[in-house]
Amino acid sequence: MATPVLTEQEINDYSRDGYVVPSYRLPMALVSELQVTLQQLIDANPGVRPEKLVSAHIEGKNDDGVIGSQRFLALAMFPPLVDMVSQVIGGDIALWGCQVFCKPPEDGYATPWHQDGQYWPIRPLATCTVWIALEPSLKSNGCLRVIPGSHTAKVLYPHLHEDRVELTLNQSVHTDSFDPAAARDLELQPGQMSLHDVYMIHGANANTSNIRRTGVAIRYMPTSSHFDRRLHPAKGETGLNLNFATRPLWLLKGRDVCGLNDFTIGHRRA
Ligand SMILES: O=C(O)CCC(=O)C(=O)O
């Protein structure tokens, strides 16, 4: 049997803290290829803020308004990533999302404190996000920040709608619900990654440095959950252009345990 990607300790850390930075890194040759793809993605989408490159894994113009690339789909299917995810959410896995969060130097948008589950149509709510750094992600350029253990109660805390333009999304969890002083900064080098749970509170500061910061966030759910296309955020609520009705799903491992997920919708351009 192949050696598991995550160690027992890393699995335990994920379960206790709601996130983990594994010792595993992407091969540098793959990181270099992805850096080229990233620039192509940005160049192909001049009308989209680079923090909001939703569904970057869908080749061609997608229903979230972005021209994506199948190279990000290949990344999402990269066996070590799928194996890692199966170590924390089990062996029946669907890929349902991939967003590139590229924060340009000087004016990269902040990501307010939030829980991802606030605006996702997945019931019961479950997802593991793998956030992969394609560029150095540091305190100085707005790395991901997490509140360890904030996932434990498995509840969604009240979120406020923030109307500022310069945010990657417009929903923010009220600071009555957690202690911002407990935040940990996840500083990562290209090819390093973090995994986080759907309930864990996280965010990122604005990028005011002169170093661009990019992460690819890949979303995987256990197929015991239903991606319910009838549930979608009210227009304008998230600040993201999201179309869950036609979002394609890929069964990456195992079977559709709940039997309700549709793996055909949205694949017409594949
Ligand atoms: O990269 C960021 O600034 C935010 C990422 C995030 O919120 C996520 O991946 O869920």
Ligand as a Chemical Component Dictionary entry (heavy atoms), coordinates in Angstrom:
data_LIG
# 
_chem_comp.id                   LIG 
_chem_comp.type                 NON-POLYMER 
_chem_comp.pdbx_formal_charge   0 
_chem_comp.three_letter_code    LIG 
# 
loop_
_chem_comp_atom.comp_id 
_chem_comp_atom.atom_id 
_chem_comp_atom.alt_atom_id 
_chem_comp_atom.type_symbol 
_chem_comp_atom.charge 
_chem_comp_atom.model_Cartn_x 
_chem_comp_atom.model_Cartn_y 
_chem_comp_atom.model_Cartn_z 
_chem_comp_atom.pdbx_ordinal 
LIG O1 O1 O 0 -7.096  33.600 -0.084 1  
LIG C1 C1 C 0 -7.869  34.292 0.547  2  
LIG O2 O2 O 0 -7.644  35.474 0.800  3  
LIG C2 C2 C 0 -9.159  33.719 1.054  4  
LIG C3 C3 C 0 -9.347  32.274 0.816  5  
LIG C4 C4 C 0 -10.573 31.719 1.429  6  
LIG O3 O3 O 0 -11.320 32.378 2.103  7  
LIG C5 C5 C 0 -10.895 30.324 1.182  8  
LIG O4 O4 O 0 -10.176 29.648 0.454  9  
LIG O5 O5 O 0 -11.890 29.834 1.727  10 
# 
loop_
_chem_comp_bond.comp_id 
_chem_comp_bond.atom_id_1 
_chem_comp_bond.atom_id_2 
_chem_comp_bond.value_order 
_chem_comp_bond.pdbx_ordinal 
LIG O1 C1 DOUB 1 
LIG C1 O2 SING 2 
LIG C1 C2 SING 3 
LIG C2 C3 SING 4 
LIG C3 C4 SING 5 
LIG C4 O3 DOUB 6 
LIG C4 C5 SING 7 
LIG C5 O4 DOUB 8 
LIG C5 O5 SING 9 
# 
